[in-house]
Amino acid sequence: NAAYNPTLPPLQGALNLLSLNGYDYPDIQRAILAEKADAPLIQWDATAATLKALGCSTIDRVLLA
């Protein structure tokens, strides 16, 4: 919960919203991660691995300047 861990990875937030709106993980058809190219923390590896484990095979990455 946010009281003990105030930071959520972007994917965790998106998956929470998905569930709260009545969707299931198999409903994910495509995902796009946008992140800064020079960001000190990169989410790509964890995001791609998690989405693949959930059955999403179309995952794209957009690098922002």
C-alpha positions as protocol buffer text, in pm:
chain_id: "A"
residue {
  index: 1
  type: ASN
  ca { x: 0 y: 0 z: 0 }
}
residue {
  index: 2
  type: ALA
  ca { x: 109 y: 356 z: -61 }
}
residue {
  index: 3
  type: ALA
  ca { x: 163 y: 425 z: 309 }
}
residue {
  index: 4
  type: TYR
  ca { x: 454 y: 181 z: 314 }
}
residue {
  index: 5
  type: ASN
  ca { x: 571 y: 216 z: -46 }
}
residue {
  index: 6
  type: PRO
  ca { x: 484 y: 556 z: -192 }
}
residue {
  index: 7
  type: THR
  ca { x: 627 y: 474 z: -535 }
}
residue {
  index: 8
  type: LEU
  ca { x: 466 y: 242 z: -786 }
}
residue {
  index: 9
  type: PRO
  ca { x: 625 y: 137 z: -1114 }
}
residue {
  index: 10
  type: PRO
  ca { x: 423 y: 269 z: -1410 }
}
residue {
  index: 11
  type: LEU
  ca { x: 313 y: -80 z: -1512 }
}
residue {
  index: 12
  type: GLN
  ca { x: 180 y: -159 z: -1165 }
}
residue {
  index: 13
  type: GLY
  ca { x: -30 y: 156 z: -1173 }
}
residue {
  index: 14
  type: ALA
  ca { x: -163 y: 69 z: -1519 }
}
residue {
  index: 15
  type: LEU
  ca { x: -245 y: -289 z: -1416 }
}
residue {
  index: 16
  type: ASN
  ca { x: -427 y: -161 z: -1107 }
}
residue {
  index: 17
  type: LEU
  ca { x: -640 y: 73 z: -1321 }
}
residue {
  index: 18
  type: LEU
  ca { x: -709 y: -211 z: -1565 }
}
residue {
  index: 19
  type: SER
  ca { x: -838 y: -433 z: -1285 }
}
residue {
  index: 20
  type: LEU
  ca { x: -1035 y: -156 z: -1116 }
}
residue {
  index: 21
  type: ASN
  ca { x: -1219 y: -96 z: -1444 }
}
residue {
  index: 22
  type: GLY
  ca { x: -1326 y: -459 z: -1483 }
}
residue {
  index: 23
  type: TYR
  ca { x: -1064 y: -584 z: -1728 }
}
residue {
  index: 24
  type: ASP
  ca { x: -841 y: -889 z: -1697 }
}
residue {
  index: 25
  type: TYR
  ca { x: -474 y: -916 z: -1786 }
}
residue {
  index: 26
  type: PRO
  ca { x: -547 y: -1134 z: -2093 }
}
residue {
  index: 27
  type: ASP
  ca { x: -741 y: -834 z: -2232 }
}
residue {
  index: 28
  type: ILE
  ca { x: -410 y: -653 z: -2289 }
}
residue {
  index: 29
  type: GLN
  ca { x: -345 y: -657 z: -2664 }
}
residue {
  index: 30
  type: ARG
  ca { x: -67 y: -401 z: -2695 }
}
residue {
  index: 31
  type: ALA
  ca { x: 147 y: -194 z: -2462 }
}
residue {
  index: 32
  type: ILE
  ca { x: 369 y: 107 z: -2520 }
}
residue {
  index: 33
  type: LEU
  ca { x: 623 y: 230 z: -2268 }
}
residue {
  index: 34
  type: ALA
  ca { x: 743 y: 588 z: -2308 }
}
residue {
  index: 35
  type: GLU
  ca { x: 1049 y: 689 z: -2111 }
}
residue {
  index: 36
  type: LYS
  ca { x: 1333 y: 937 z: -2133 }
}
residue {
  index: 37
  type: ALA
  ca { x: 1635 y: 805 z: -2318 }
}
residue {
  index: 38
  type: ASP
  ca { x: 1874 y: 932 z: -2051 }
}
residue {
  index: 39
  type: ALA
  ca { x: 1660 y: 848 z: -1747 }
}
residue {
  index: 40
  type: PRO
  ca { x: 1859 y: 726 z: -1446 }
}
residue {
  index: 41
  type: LEU
  ca { x: 1604 y: 449 z: -1390 }
}
residue {
  index: 42
  type: ILE
  ca { x: 1484 y: 244 z: -1688 }
}
residue {
  index: 43
  type: GLN
  ca { x: 1155 y: 51 z: -1667 }
}
residue {
  index: 44
  type: TRP
  ca { x: 1182 y: -136 z: -1999 }
}
residue {
  index: 45
  type: ASP
  ca { x: 1325 y: -472 z: -1886 }
}
residue {
  index: 46
  type: ALA
  ca { x: 1083 y: -521 z: -1596 }
}
residue {
  index: 47
  type: THR
  ca { x: 786 y: -392 z: -1796 }
}
residue {
  index: 48
  type: ALA
  ca { x: 853 y: -614 z: -2098 }
}
residue {
  index: 49
  type: ALA
  ca { x: 916 y: -924 z: -1885 }
}
residue {
  index: 50
  type: THR
  ca { x: 599 y: -874 z: -1682 }
}
residue {
  index: 51
  type: LEU
  ca { x: 380 y: -809 z: -1985 }
}
residue {
  index: 52
  type: LYS
  ca { x: 519 y: -1114 z: -2166 }
}
residue {
  index: 53
  type: ALA
  ca { x: 445 y: -1326 z: -1857 }
}
residue {
  index: 54
  type: LEU
  ca { x: 88 y: -1192 z: -1866 }
}
residue {
  index: 55
  type: GLY
  ca { x: 52 y: -1294 z: -2232 }
}
residue {
  index: 56
  type: CYS
  ca { x: 103 y: -961 z: -2408 }
}
residue {
  index: 57
  type: SER
  ca { x: 335 y: -1009 z: -2704 }
}
residue {
  index: 58
  type: THR
  ca { x: 307 y: -667 z: -2869 }
}
residue {
  index: 59
  type: ILE
  ca { x: 519 y: -435 z: -2657 }
}
residue {
  index: 60
  type: ASP
  ca { x: 678 y: -119 z: -2792 }
}
residue {
  index: 61
  type: ARG
  ca { x: 914 y: 135 z: -2641 }
}
residue {
  index: 62
  type: VAL
  ca { x: 928 y: 506 z: -2723 }
}
residue {
  index: 63
  type: LEU
  ca { x: 1236 y: 697 z: -2612 }
}
residue {
  index: 64
  type: LEU
  ca { x: 1175 y: 1062 z: -2535 }
}
residue {
  index: 65
  type: ALA
  ca { x: 1438 y: 1330 z: -2569 }
}
